[in-house]
C-alpha cells in the first residue's frame, strides 16, 4: 500500500516539476529533450529517498524528517541542474529547483 502511495506521489511530482524545470530552463542552450530528461533524472534520484529513507530516520520528528527530505530534494536537484548545465548558472539552478520543489510539495499536500 505504501509503494502505491509513493508511485502516485512520484507521478504527480513528475507531472508538476518536469514541465516547470523545462520551462524555467528554456533560456539556456540545452535542447528540450535533455532538459526534460535531466529533470526526470532529478526526480528519480531524490524522490525515493524522500519517501523511503528520510521518514524512517530514527529519533526525529515528522517535521524534521520532512525538512531534511525537502532540503535533500531541493539541493540534490539543484546540483544536478548546475552540473549538467541545464540551468545557466548555479544560482539559477538553486532557484529553479526551489520553485519546482515548493510547487510539487504544496500541490501534493492539497491533492494527496
Backbone as JSON, one array per atom type, in Angstrom:
{
  "sequence": "XXXXXXXXXXXXXXXXXXXXXXXXXXXXXXXXXXXXXXXXXXXXXXXXXXXXXXXXXXXXXXXXXXXXXXXXXXXXXXXXXXXXXXXXXXXXXXXXXXXXXXXXXXXXXXXX",
  "N": [[0.82, -1.19, 0.0], [1.96, 1.25, 0.78], [3.87, 1.55, -1.2], [2.25, 1.97, -3.42], [1.14, 4.45, -2.78], [3.47, 5.96, -2.82], [4.14, 5.73, -5.56], [2.02, 7.05, -6.81], [2.43, 9.63, -5.76], [4.95, 10.09, -6.84], [4.45, 10.13, -9.62], [2.8, 12.39, -9.69], [4.61, 14.32, -8.81], [6.46, 14.27, -10.92], [4.77, 15.15, -12.98], [4.35, 17.76, -12.2], [6.89, 18.97, -11.62], [8.73, 18.43, -13.8], [7.69, 19.77, -16.18], [7.85, 22.42, -15.18], [10.62, 22.77, -14.67], [11.6, 22.4, -17.26], [10.39, 24.59, -18.57], [11.46, 26.73, -17.1], [14.13, 26.59, -17.71], [14.37, 27.21, -20.31], [15.64, 29.38, -21.46], [18.27, 28.74, -21.68], [20.96, 27.01, -23.46], [20.51, 24.34, -23.86], [18.94, 21.5, -25.36], [15.36, 20.83, -25.45], [14.65, 18.11, -24.97], [16.87, 17.14, -23.54], [16.77, 18.78, -21.25], [14.31, 17.98, -20.18], [14.84, 15.28, -19.71], [16.93, 15.42, -17.81], [15.56, 16.72, -15.75], [13.69, 14.72, -15.13], [15.46, 12.7, -14.33], [16.42, 13.94, -12.03], [14.16, 13.78, -10.36], [13.91, 11.01, -10.13], [16.23, 10.49, -8.8], [16.0, 11.77, -6.31], [13.39, 11.47, -5.18], [12.71, 8.74, -4.28], [14.31, 8.51, -1.91], [13.23, 10.54, -0.38], [10.76, 9.46, 0.25], [11.28, 6.81, 1.16], [13.48, 6.68, 2.85], [14.14, 9.06, 4.45], [11.7, 9.48, 6.06], [11.94, 7.46, 7.91], [14.09, 7.82, 9.53], [15.68, 7.38, 12.58], [14.63, 8.65, 15.79], [13.77, 11.22, 15.15], [11.52, 13.94, 14.61], [8.45, 14.11, 12.7], [8.28, 16.53, 11.35], [10.99, 17.29, 11.27], [12.13, 15.23, 9.68], [10.71, 15.66, 7.34], [11.58, 18.22, 6.68], [14.36, 17.74, 6.29], [14.22, 15.92, 4.15], [13.07, 17.47, 2.13], [15.01, 19.44, 1.85], [17.09, 17.84, 0.87], [15.94, 17.02, -1.61], [15.62, 19.52, -2.9], [18.3, 20.64, -2.92], [19.79, 18.53, -4.0], [18.64, 18.19, -6.56], [19.11, 20.75, -7.55], [21.91, 20.76, -7.65], [22.29, 18.8, -9.61], [21.1, 20.08, -11.85], [22.81, 22.24, -12.11], [25.36, 21.04, -12.48], [25.0, 19.61, -14.85], [24.63, 21.61, -16.58], [22.1, 22.36, -17.36], [20.7, 24.39, -16.2], [21.47, 27.85, -16.5], [23.24, 28.91, -14.62], [24.69, 28.33, -11.36], [23.31, 29.61, -9.29], [20.88, 30.1, -10.55], [20.07, 27.45, -10.96], [19.63, 26.64, -8.31], [17.48, 28.31, -7.66], [15.52, 27.5, -9.54], [15.15, 24.82, -8.86], [14.23, 25.15, -6.23], [11.79, 26.5, -6.65], [10.35, 24.61, -8.23], [10.28, 22.37, -6.5], [8.93, 23.46, -4.29], [6.46, 23.99, -5.45], [5.56, 21.38, -6.14], [5.47, 20.19, -3.61], [3.54, 21.76, -2.28], [1.25, 21.41, -3.94], [1.06, 18.65, -3.79], [0.42, 18.29, -1.05], [-2.11, 19.37, -1.11], [-3.61, 17.7, -2.84], [-3.07, 15.02, -2.28]],
  "CA": [[0.0, 0.0, 0.0], [2.85, 2.41, 0.84], [4.5, 1.67, -2.51], [1.25, 2.56, -4.31], [1.06, 5.88, -2.43], [4.68, 6.57, -3.34], [4.09, 5.8, -7.01], [1.08, 8.13, -7.13], [3.12, 10.88, -5.45], [6.05, 10.21, -7.79], [3.87, 10.58, -10.89], [2.36, 13.78, -9.51], [5.83, 15.13, -8.76], [6.96, 14.37, -12.29], [3.83, 15.97, -13.76], [4.49, 19.16, -11.79], [8.25, 19.51, -11.66], [9.4, 18.35, -15.09], [7.33, 20.91, -17.04], [8.37, 23.66, -14.61], [12.06, 22.84, -14.92], [11.77, 22.6, -18.7], [10.02, 25.97, -18.89], [12.36, 27.68, -16.43], [15.47, 26.48, -18.26], [14.24, 27.41, -21.76], [16.53, 30.44, -21.95], [19.61, 28.2, -21.86], [21.26, 26.48, -24.8], [20.31, 22.89, -23.89], [17.68, 21.14, -26.03], [14.22, 20.48, -24.61], [14.71, 16.7, -24.58], [17.88, 17.0, -22.48], [16.25, 19.43, -20.05], [13.27, 17.11, -19.63], [15.49, 14.07, -19.2], [17.65, 15.75, -16.57], [14.54, 16.97, -14.72], [13.17, 13.41, -14.74], [16.53, 12.07, -13.57], [16.43, 14.56, -10.71], [13.06, 13.2, -9.57], [14.26, 9.61, -9.86], [17.37, 10.5, -7.87], [15.68, 12.29, -4.98], [12.07, 11.1, -4.64], [12.68, 7.52, -3.46], [14.86, 8.77, -0.58], [12.26, 11.37, 0.33], [9.67, 8.61, 0.72], [11.63, 5.52, 1.75], [14.6, 6.78, 3.79], [14.01, 10.15, 5.41], [10.65, 9.33, 7.06], [12.25, 6.39, 8.85], [15.28, 8.13, 10.32], [15.31, 7.21, 13.99], [14.77, 9.72, 16.78], [13.46, 12.55, 14.62], [10.1, 14.22, 14.44], [7.98, 14.12, 11.3], [8.67, 17.83, 10.8], [12.43, 17.27, 10.99], [12.41, 14.37, 8.54], [10.17, 16.33, 6.16], [12.51, 19.31, 6.36], [15.58, 17.16, 5.72], [13.95, 15.32, 2.85], [12.86, 18.54, 1.16], [16.33, 20.02, 1.59], [17.78, 16.89, 0.0], [15.37, 17.11, -2.95], [15.94, 20.84, -3.44], [19.73, 20.83, -3.21], [20.24, 17.46, -4.9], [18.22, 18.51, -7.91], [19.83, 21.97, -7.95], [23.27, 20.35, -8.02], [22.19, 18.12, -10.9], [20.83, 21.07, -12.89], [24.02, 23.06, -12.28], [26.45, 20.22, -13.01], [24.71, 19.22, -16.23], [24.49, 22.86, -17.34], [20.72, 22.58, -17.78], [20.46, 25.76, -15.75], [22.59, 28.67, -16.97], [24.17, 29.22, -13.54], [24.39, 27.62, -10.12], [22.25, 30.35, -8.59], [19.62, 29.84, -11.25], [19.71, 26.06, -10.66], [19.09, 26.63, -6.96], [16.16, 28.95, -7.7], [14.61, 26.65, -10.31], [14.85, 23.65, -8.03], [13.41, 25.6, -5.1], [10.44, 26.78, -7.14], [9.71, 23.36, -8.65], [10.02, 21.55, -5.32], [7.88, 24.11, -3.49], [5.19, 23.78, -6.15], [5.11, 19.99, -6.01], [5.14, 19.94, -2.21], [2.27, 22.42, -1.99], [0.17, 20.73, -4.66], [0.97, 17.31, -3.2], [-0.33, 18.4, 0.2], [-3.51, 19.67, -1.43], [-4.34, 16.64, -3.56], [-2.82, 13.65, -1.78]],
  "C": [[0.87, 1.26, 0.0], [3.52, 2.64, -0.51], [3.53, 2.29, -3.52], [1.12, 4.07, -4.05], [2.29, 6.6, -2.96], [4.59, 6.76, -4.85], [3.16, 6.92, -7.47], [1.74, 9.49, -6.89], [4.27, 11.14, -6.43], [5.54, 10.71, -9.14], [3.4, 12.03, -10.8], [3.56, 14.72, -9.49], [6.4, 15.34, -10.16], [6.08, 15.31, -13.12], [3.95, 17.46, -13.42], [5.89, 19.69, -12.08], [8.9, 19.49, -13.03], [8.98, 19.51, -16.01], [7.84, 22.26, -16.5], [9.85, 23.82, -14.9], [12.33, 23.08, -16.4], [11.48, 24.05, -19.08], [11.02, 26.97, -18.32], [13.8, 27.61, -16.93], [15.48, 26.74, -19.78], [15.2, 28.46, -22.3], [17.97, 29.94, -22.16], [19.8, 27.62, -23.25], [21.09, 24.96, -24.89], [18.98, 22.57, -24.58], [16.6, 20.68, -25.04], [14.31, 19.05, -24.11], [15.73, 16.48, -23.45], [17.38, 17.61, -21.18], [15.19, 18.57, -19.38], [13.88, 15.85, -19.03], [16.23, 14.31, -17.9], [16.66, 16.03, -15.45], [13.96, 15.65, -14.22], [14.2, 12.64, -13.92], [16.6, 12.63, -12.15], [15.34, 13.99, -9.81], [13.39, 11.76, -9.17], [15.38, 9.5, -8.84], [16.94, 10.85, -6.45], [14.4, 11.71, -4.37], [12.05, 9.81, -3.83], [13.26, 7.73, -2.05], [13.91, 9.59, 0.27], [11.17, 10.49, 0.95], [10.12, 7.38, 1.52], [12.79, 5.56, 2.74], [14.34, 7.83, 4.86], [12.89, 9.95, 6.44], [10.96, 8.31, 8.15], [13.55, 6.61, 9.61], [14.91, 8.09, 11.8], [15.51, 8.49, 14.82], [14.46, 11.11, 16.28], [11.95, 12.71, 14.48], [9.73, 14.18, 12.96], [8.37, 15.44, 10.62], [10.15, 17.84, 10.41], [12.74, 16.41, 9.76], [11.85, 14.98, 7.25], [11.1, 17.45, 5.72], [13.78, 18.78, 5.71], [15.35, 16.58, 4.34], [13.74, 16.39, 1.78], [14.15, 19.28, 0.86], [17.14, 19.14, 0.65], [17.26, 17.02, -1.44], [15.77, 18.43, -3.62], [17.4, 20.95, -3.86], [20.29, 19.75, -4.12], [19.88, 17.75, -6.34], [18.92, 19.77, -8.41], [21.25, 21.63, -8.38], [23.27, 19.66, -9.38], [21.99, 19.12, -12.04], [22.06, 21.95, -13.15], [25.13, 22.25, -12.95], [26.24, 19.81, -14.46], [24.51, 20.42, -17.15], [23.1, 23.05, -17.94], [20.29, 23.98, -17.37], [21.68, 26.59, -16.15], [23.6, 29.05, -15.89], [23.77, 28.41, -12.3], [23.28, 28.3, -9.36], [20.9, 30.11, -9.24], [19.15, 28.4, -11.01], [19.08, 25.94, -9.28], [17.68, 27.21, -6.95], [15.14, 28.09, -8.42], [14.19, 25.45, -9.49], [13.97, 24.03, -6.85], [11.97, 25.82, -5.53], [9.7, 25.49, -7.49], [9.36, 22.48, -7.46], [8.94, 22.15, -4.44], [6.52, 23.89, -4.14], [4.69, 22.36, -5.97], [4.76, 19.64, -4.57], [3.77, 20.53, -1.89], [1.1, 21.71, -2.66], [-0.03, 19.32, -4.11], [0.19, 17.31, -1.9], [-1.82, 18.64, -0.06], [-4.28, 18.48, -2.0], [-4.11, 15.22, -3.03], [-3.26, 13.48, -0.35]]
}
